[in-house]
């Protein structure tokens, strides 16, 4: 029965393909279609785009996929036609792995709009000012730990990002690199990559059934993995939110985004459903900020180690403005153009989400002579957009100067593709952007980053192309040397008066 239904679906797909003029793309295999999961898929798609163009069609088990590889096409479709292109493709894996509560993966609907509205109350750009001092405080605390134990810098980066977001969202102070709340969130985040392994619905319908099968049954391991993932994501959703509610009930609660939203909710005599929305959006905030920020910080460190002249120029700019008397603050951002250029180049050079979360079209549409059937999945290839030779010459080179004019001022190119597009653009981008910029500025103010040495005194190489192959990309573990720039570093990190 299943085989007959499957053949009917495939027959309908082939008839549809004959009727519509779909974009060009590599020839699919019979019945199966294209292999859309490759090693470093974003690089593979970028190479294919050189042959098939910026609008490339793929198929997998009867599902249409269109890879978008140029900014113009993405802006035309996902921005200017956002009312049509703001849906998410059906992916049962999100439900089976326990991520269906996340704003990032919800279908475009009234439910999504209600969640987005609550998210915007806390994360709109003007609301970020109230959290700036907290961000700087937590960054200083984390840099102090790196100063004391620089060999474990990557662990402290993770703690840093968790500390900033947990403090702001839940009013929770992270206790260390092995903090229980951070461990809960990390285990949940580890499950997310699995949701992108099977982009179509074929086969995953049986995951719930497999979860009930004995361990020896073929495929039961997949079902058990899904059950474990749901447990992990549920804890991420419930545990910190329960902390906030208990803290408010017992102590009145401190300032936090979740606490403020609950206070507003109580003043309005809000419903249980509205409280659930608050719980969902605050967990989405952590999920969206944690891994993207720490991955960017790791790429920044690798870039600075490999390009010491960049660090030297930035440090000269910081010293000229601050005189070594204090750490940079957000008020200094407009006056540090080269530091800003480093931030923009990091986001371009190594976008940590090279294929942003796919969009889906809600009805048939036509663009540049191509017909997109309702439900077509659109994959914006940020990697390809940041490798556009017409805009970013010598694109593989880390070169902050590309964002400056001849006078050393910012040239106006402030596009950050990794935040996404249209109505599905990341609503927490201002918070994450502030955190990453402050980390770059503050760490350059107090630290020198160089290649580490082996036991023979030889440089240990850093390979930025040795990286993970998941939804959120990060460089695999590498070593570097982090040392205070001067005796002032300790005073700056500990807020001691300079003599």
C-alpha angles and dihedrals in degrees: 000000000000091000092053092049091048092053091050090053091050092047090052089049094053092046089051091050090054092049098049130053100236122190118269120269145147115303111267123227116251113277094345100061125198125345098244096176108076133156104279090359093192091061091046091051092047090054092048090050089063087066103032102031136240092306107056127173124216131168135204123186092336097314119123118229125184119192114208114205106171132066092227093058093044092050092047093052110025098033107030094035095035093137087067101034104045099092125103121232117251109266114167089191090079090061094041091051093046099251100114091106092064117109089216094065103033119117116254100270145118088280090056091047092052091051092045092051092054091045091052092054090068104027106042113124097254091050092059093075092076091060099045096092090050091051091052092047094052092044091053091050092051094046088052089058091049089052089054096044110018096165090071095049095131092057090050091050089059091046089048095055092043091048094052097046096039091050094049098040102036106013088239122144112219109228100205147312091301096048113154096228092050091049090052091052094045092053090051093048090051089064095056098079090062090065090066097049092080107036094175130063097241112120099357092090086080097055094095091050092048090053088065095050124099116262093256093058113106110260094011091120090064091053092048090050089055091051091050091048092053089052091051096047093045090055090050089052099044111030102062092038090053088050090057093048093048092046091053092047095048104032107012089254131252127255115296137137092249091046093049091048091049090049090053090044091054093048089055094045086239125196130254088252091057091051089052089054090054090051092049097048095047091052089047088054092057093044092050097047107037107065097029092054097045092047091052091049090053092050090048090054092049091048093050092047090052095042108041092167088065091055092047093052092047092048091050089053092048093047092049090055101038104024092219090287099114144000121268118269132194090265087065095056096093089050097053104066096162092052088050089050089053090053092050093045093050090053090050101038096051112015103193092210099044092171107040119212109293124255128214131210116236096209140012112291139179126216128172090344094309121118118217113197118221110276096028111154116231119203115195107210103212090177091062092046092053089051095056103136092201089062105023110036115198086015098181091060119091101234119156089182089078087077094053133076125227091276094055095254124129110273097217098257100128097149114141107186096185093074090071132233147280120353090341094062111134107275091201095054095111093056094047092044092052092049094050094045093049091048091052094047097043096044092049089050093059109020140062113210118205140156114282120240128233125223090279094054093253123137115262105225123234116215113196090186089065096087143136120278100219140107091276108040126211135167114263116250114299135170128238139160118251117186135165112265093222145339086280092069095078091047091050094048093046094040092238119159113259116241 
